Amino acid sequence: MLTNPDCLLARVLLGKYCQNDKLLRVEALNTSSHGWRGILAGRDLLVEHLGKVIGNGSSTTIWGELWISTDHAMLPSSPVKEDESDLYVSDLILIGTGKWNLARIKKILPALAEEIMTLRPSLTGANDSYIWYPVASGSYSAKSGYAAASAAALQVVTQPAALASVNWKKYVWNVGYSPKLKLLTWKILHEALPMGVNLERRGVVHNSTCIHCGATETTEHLFLHCPFAVQVWNLIPLKIPFNSIHCASFYSVLEASTSWVCLPPTGYSENIFYWVVWSLWTTRNHFLFESRHISQLEVAIKALGGAKEWSAAQLDSDASNNNTKVPTLPLLPSMPEETTTCNTDAAWNPISREAGLGWILSNQDTSTLQRSQFQTHVQSAIAAEALAIRAALSHTIHLGVTKIWLRSDSLGLAKAIASITKPKNLHGGVKWACRFYRKSHTL
């Protein structure tokens, strides 16, 4: 109903419920249907993150809509004079040029002049369009809407101080070990394993004793302080001997284990800590649920064996990847007759936000034409590349070129042009130029 108000469904609903007000402001009536009330509930979520991209500015009011930035919601906060309260953004654009009227902007919105100048109105008179701020493309989807609604309803949950200091990437998620070890480590640090004290705290069991020695089963006891675990650690051939009974916390051992080295002839020289913890946990479960007793030596051998198998599998995977045949790049298609080649490029200064644009036009009879342009208030490097393409397309239209082969060294921009959804900061630049050019030319 916002982007395609002429479709049949939009015409029916807008004609019935929005006769006296616009869709974004209309209130539900007592006679409104359940379906229309649901649409308004979705509308209320949409309005919080809905902005406008300026085309010709004729449908966007200066004071009542979010249009000043394509990155985040921003409303003008300057005092409104009576004779300026009903102005549209088109009143800030020089008629027929697609350029901002800087003098009038500084008069009406002096504090926002720099921000406004980074926006690029349409050179071809395209209509304004809506953007959805939470996503980079600016296009609303059910997924992004659900994420925005969930974020708004989510209550901030503070982590315990012990978890707040954990380097999750370094010690859990980015370690080069099996995913099952990462998940187990994450559960241990969150006290989420179904062991004695955790189950007793939740009222699941009343007996929280260790199955090996009868002491209270905590994380530190099961993996470090239990006599069974101490003997397992003593059987691991480390370069620097490890005495687990003197360790205060599981996380402190996890941090220290990054420097561990296994000695020969184990066949494994990396950090063995995660594998020993996994073996201790599975051994506890086998004994508890299957009455299978496994000795300390078997636990140590199982940990070393699992580590060696995983390491060997990664080496085999790397070898197969190295032997993969490198695909050859496809040949460029032959250029159709009477086609002009257009090479564009841009240089952008992030400090001054100035950009130099350049393009070279050449045809099959080897004649070339070079042009350049200077632009201020440019948001980003990709925006500068887009402006170079827009300037080149405007030039070719002026020259009467009907077939063009456009070439740019910006892969990100090329993907954006080819994709259905565009980055928000390109909506007012190259998007409309390409659309206008395709109407009567070959691109």
C-alpha positions in Angstrom: 0.0 0.0 0.0 3.0 2.3 0.4 5.1 1.3 -2.6 2.3 0.2 -4.9 -0.9 2.1 -4.0 -2.4 1.5 -7.4 -2.8 -2.3 -7.0 -6.3 -3.6 -6.4 -5.9 -4.6 -2.8 -4.3 -1.2 -1.9 -7.1 0.7 -3.7 -9.8 -1.2 -1.8 -8.3 -0.9 1.6 -7.2 2.7 1.2 -10.5 3.7 -0.2 -12.4 2.1 2.7 -10.2 3.1 5.7 -8.0 6.1 4.6 -10.5 8.5 3.1 -9.7 11.3 5.6 -6.1 10.6 6.5 -2.9 9.0 5.1 -2.1 5.4 5.8 0.8 6.2 8.1 -1.4 8.4 10.4 -4.9 6.9 10.2 -6.3 5.4 13.4 -8.4 2.3 13.8 -12.2 2.8 14.0 -14.7 0.9 16.1 -16.0 -0.7 12.9 -12.5 -1.7 11.6 -12.1 -5.3 10.7 -9.7 -7.7 12.5 -7.5 -7.8 9.4 -7.2 -4.1 9.1 -6.3 -3.8 12.8 -3.5 -6.3 12.1 -2.3 -4.2 9.2 -2.2 -1.1 11.5 -0.2 -3.0 14.1 2.4 -3.8 11.5 2.2 -0.2 10.3 3.1 1.0 13.7 6.2 -1.1 13.8 7.1 0.1 10.2 6.7 3.8 11.0 9.4 3.6 13.8 12.1 2.7 11.2 10.7 4.1 8.0 12.5 6.8 6.1 12.4 8.5 2.7 14.9 8.7 -0.1 14.7 11.9 -2.1 14.0 11.7 -5.8 12.3 14.9 -6.9 11.2 15.7 -3.3 7.6 16.5 -4.3 6.0 14.0 -1.9 8.2 14.4 1.2 7.5 17.2 3.7 10.5 18.9 5.3 9.3 18.7 8.9 7.1 15.7 9.2 9.2 12.8 7.6 12.5 11.1 8.1 14.5 12.0 5.0 17.7 13.8 6.0 19.8 10.6 6.4 19.8 7.3 4.6 21.7 5.6 7.5 19.6 6.5 10.5 16.3 8.2 11.5 16.8 12.0 11.8 14.1 14.7 12.1 14.7 18.4 11.7 14.8 20.1 15.1 15.0 23.8 14.0 12.2 26.2 15.0 9.5 26.2 12.3 8.3 29.5 11.0 4.6 29.8 10.0 5.4 30.4 6.3 7.7 27.4 6.2 5.6 24.8 8.0 4.1 23.4 4.8 7.2 23.2 2.6 8.2 20.1 0.7 11.8 18.9 0.1 11.3 19.9 -3.6 11.3 23.5 -2.4 14.9 23.0 -1.4 15.9 21.8 -4.9 16.7 24.0 -7.8 14.0 23.5 -10.5 15.1 21.4 -13.4 18.6 20.8 -12.2 18.4 18.1 -9.5 20.7 20.1 -7.4 20.2 21.5 -3.9 19.5 25.2 -3.3 22.2 25.7 -0.7 21.3 29.2 0.1 17.7 28.2 1.0 18.9 25.2 3.0 21.2 27.3 5.1 18.3 29.7 5.7 15.8 27.0 6.8 18.0 24.2 8.1 21.4 25.7 8.8 22.5 23.0 11.3 21.7 20.2 8.8 23.1 21.7 5.7 26.2 19.5 5.5 24.1 16.3 6.1 21.5 17.3 3.4 24.2 18.1 0.8 25.4 14.5 0.9 22.0 13.4 -0.4 21.7 13.2 -4.2 18.3 14.1 -5.7 17.3 12.4 -8.9 18.5 14.1 -12.1 15.6 12.5 -14.0 12.7 13.6 -11.7 12.1 10.2 -10.2 9.6 10.0 -7.3 10.7 9.7 -3.7 10.7 6.2 -2.3 10.6 4.6 1.1 13.6 2.9 2.9 13.7 0.6 5.9 16.5 1.7 8.2 17.3 -1.5 10.1 18.9 -3.2 7.0 21.6 -2.1 4.6 19.6 -2.5 1.5 16.8 -0.4 2.8 14.2 -3.0 1.8 11.7 -4.3 4.3 11.3 -8.0 4.8 9.3 -10.1 7.3 12.6 -11.3 8.8 13.9 -7.8 9.4 10.5 -6.7 10.8 10.5 -9.6 13.2 14.0 -8.8 14.3 13.1 -5.1 14.9 10.0 -6.1 16.9 12.0 -8.6 19.0 14.7 -6.1 19.7 12.1 -3.6 20.9 10.5 -6.1 23.2 13.8 -7.6 24.4 14.6 -6.9 28.0 18.3 -6.2 28.8 19.7 -9.1 30.6 23.0 -8.4 32.5 25.5 -11.2 32.5 27.3 -12.3 35.7 30.6 -10.6 36.1 32.4 -13.9 35.6 30.9 -14.3 32.1 31.3 -10.7 31.2 35.1 -11.1 31.3 35.2 -14.2 29.1 36.9 -13.8 25.7 34.3 -16.0 23.9 35.9 -15.7 20.4 39.4 -16.5 21.6 38.7 -19.4 23.9 35.4 -20.8 22.6 34.2 -20.0 19.1 37.4 -19.4 17.2 39.4 -22.4 18.4 40.3 -24.9 15.7 38.5 -27.9 17.3 35.3 -29.9 16.8 32.0 -28.0 17.2 31.0 -30.4 20.0 33.9 -29.3 22.1 33.0 -25.6 21.6 29.4 -26.2 22.6 30.5 -28.2 25.7 32.9 -25.4 26.7 30.1 -22.8 26.3 27.7 -24.8 28.4 30.4 -25.3 31.1 31.1 -21.6 31.4 27.3 -20.8 31.5 26.8 -23.5 34.2 24.3 -25.1 31.8 25.5 -28.8 32.1 23.2 -31.2 33.9 25.6 -31.9 36.7 25.0 -32.3 40.5 24.8 -28.7 41.8 23.0 -27.4 38.7 20.3 -30.1 38.9 19.9 -29.6 42.6 19.6 -25.8 42.2 16.7 -26.4 39.7 15.0 -28.9 42.0 15.5 -31.8 39.6 17.5 -34.1 42.0 18.3 -34.0 45.7 21.6 -35.9 45.4 24.4 -33.8 44.0 27.4 -36.0 44.7 30.1 -37.0 42.3 29.8 -40.5 40.9 33.5 -41.1 41.3 34.3 -40.0 44.8 31.0 -38.9 46.5 31.9 -35.2 46.9 29.6 -32.4 45.7 29.7 -32.4 41.9 30.6 -28.9 40.7 32.3 -27.9 37.4 35.7 -27.4 39.1 35.3 -30.7 41.0 34.3 -32.9 38.0 36.9 -31.6 35.6 39.8 -30.5 37.9 39.6 -31.5 41.6 38.1 -35.0 41.7 40.8 -37.6 42.4 39.6 -39.4 39.2 40.2 -36.2 37.1 43.5 -35.5 38.8 44.8 -38.9 37.8 43.7 -38.4 34.2 45.5 -35.1 34.0 48.6 -36.7 35.4 48.6 -39.3 32.6 48.6 -36.5 29.9 52.2 -36.0 28.8 52.5 -32.2 28.8 55.7 -30.3 28.4 55.0 -28.4 31.6 53.3 -30.8 34.1 49.8 -29.7 35.1 48.4 -30.2 38.7 44.7 -29.6 38.4 44.0 -29.8 42.1 45.5 -26.4 42.8 43.4 -24.6 40.1 40.8 -22.2 41.3 38.5 -22.0 38.3 37.7 -23.8 35.1 38.1 -20.6 33.0 41.6 -19.9 34.5 42.8 -23.3 33.3 41.1 -22.7 29.9 43.2 -19.5 29.5 46.4 -21.2 30.6 45.9 -24.2 28.3 46.6 -22.1 25.2 50.3 -22.5 25.8 50.2 -26.3 26.5 52.2 -28.6 24.4 51.9 -32.4 24.3 55.1 -34.4 24.2 56.0 -37.3 21.9 55.2 -40.1 21.2 51.5 -39.1 21.5 51.5 -37.8 17.9 49.6 -34.7 18.9 51.4 -31.4 20.0 48.5 -28.9 20.2 46.2 -27.9 23.1 44.7 -31.1 24.6 42.6 -29.4 27.2 39.3 -29.5 25.3 39.6 -33.2 24.4 40.4 -34.2 28.0 37.3 -32.2 29.3 35.2 -34.0 26.6 36.4 -37.4 27.7 35.8 -36.7 31.4 32.3 -35.6 30.6 31.4 -38.6 28.4 33.0 -41.0 30.9 30.9 -39.5 33.7 27.7 -40.0 31.6 28.6 -43.6 30.6 29.1 -44.5 34.3 25.9 -42.7 35.4 23.5 -43.9 32.7 25.0 -47.2 31.5 27.0 -48.3 34.5 30.1 -48.6 32.3 33.3 -47.9 34.3 36.2 -46.6 32.3 39.7 -46.3 33.9 41.7 -43.2 34.0 44.2 -44.6 31.5 41.4 -45.3 29.0 40.1 -41.7 29.4 43.5 -40.3 28.7 44.0 -42.5 25.6 40.5 -41.6 24.4 41.3 -37.9 24.6 44.6 -38.2 22.8 43.0 -40.5 20.2 40.1 -38.1 19.5 42.5 -35.2 19.2 44.8 -37.1 16.7 41.8 -38.2 14.6 40.4 -34.6 14.4 43.9 -33.2 13.5 44.4 -35.8 10.8 41.0 -35.1 9.3 41.8 -31.4 9.0 45.1 -32.2 7.2 43.3 -34.4 4.7 40.7 -31.7 4.1 43.4 -29.1 3.5 45.2 -31.4 1.1 42.1 -32.1 -0.9 41.4 -28.3 -1.1 44.9 -27.7 -2.4 44.4 -30.3 -5.1 41.2 -28.7 -6.3 41.4 -27.5 -9.8 41.4 -23.7 -10.0 38.4 -22.7 -12.1 39.2 -20.6 -15.2 37.5 -17.3 -15.6 34.9 -17.1 -18.3 35.8 -15.1 -21.4 34.3 -11.7 -21.7 31.4 -11.6 -24.2 32.2 -10.0 -27.5 31.1 -6.4 -27.7 28.1 -5.8 -30.0 28.5 -3.5 -33.0 28.0 0.3 -32.5 28.5 -0.1 -28.8 30.4 2.6 -26.8 32.6 1.4 -24.0 32.5 3.6 -20.8 35.2 3.1 -18.2 34.5 5.0 -14.9 36.5 5.5 -11.7 36.5 7.8 -8.7 38.8 9.0 -5.9 37.4 9.9 -2.5 38.8 11.8 0.4 37.2 10.5 3.7 38.3 13.6 5.6 37.0 16.3 3.4 34.3 14.1 1.8 35.3 15.3 -1.6 35.6 13.1 -4.7 37.1 13.3 -8.2 35.1 11.5 -10.9 36.4 10.4 -14.2 35.2 8.5 -17.3 36.5 7.5 -20.7 34.2 6.8 -23.7 35.6 4.8 -26.6 34.0 3.2 -29.6 35.1 0.6 -32.1 36.8 3.1 -34.4 39.2 3.8 -31.6 38.1 7.3 -30.9 38.1 8.3 -27.2 36.6 11.0 -25.1 37.7 11.8 -21.6 35.8 13.8 -19.0 36.2 14.5 -15.2 34.1 16.1 -12.5 34.6 17.3 -8.9 32.0 16.6 -6.2 31.7 17.7 -2.6 29.7 16.2 0.3 30.2 12.6 -0.9 29.3 10.0 1.8 31.5 7.1 0.9 33.9 5.5 -1.7 31.1 3.4 -3.2 28.9 6.6 -3.4 31.7 8.3 -5.3 31.9 5.4 -7.7 28.2 5.6 -8.2 28.3 9.3 -8.9 31.0 8.7 -11.5 28.6 6.2 -13.3 25.8 8.7 -13.0 27.8 11.5 -14.5 29.0 9.2 -17.3 25.5 8.1 -18.1 24.2 11.7 -18.2 27.1 12.6 -20.5 26.3 9.7 -22.9 22.6 10.6 -22.9 23.6 14.2 -23.9 25.8 12.8 -26.7 22.9 10.7 -28.0 24.7 7.3 -27.4 22.2 4.5 -27.5 24.3 1.5 -26.7 26.9 1.5 -23.9 29.1 -1.1 -22.2 29.6 0.2 -18.7 32.8 -0.9 -16.9 33.9 0.0 -13.3 36.6 -1.3 -11.0 34.2 -1.3 -8.0 33.0 -4.9 -7.5 30.7 -3.8 -4.7 29.0 -1.3 -6.9 28.7 -3.7 -9.8 27.0 -6.2 -7.5 24.7 -3.5 -6.1 23.6 -2.4 -9.6 22.9 -5.9 -10.7 21.0 -6.9 -7.5 17.4 -6.4 -6.9 18.0 -4.4 -3.7 20.4 -1.5 -3.5 22.4 -0.1 -0.7 20.5 2.8 0.9 23.1 5.4 0.1 22.8 4.6 -3.7 19.0 5.0 -3.9 19.3 8.6 -5.1 22.2 8.3 -7.4 23.1 5.7 -9.9 19.8 3.7 -9.3 17.6 6.3 -11.1 20.2 7.0 -13.7 20.4 3.4 -14.7 16.6 3.0 -14.7 16.1 6.1 -16.9 18.9 5.0 -19.3 17.4 1.5 -19.7 14.0 3.0 -20.8 15.4 4.0 -24.2 18.9 2.7 -24.4 20.9 -0.5 -24.2 22.9 -0.8 -21.1 
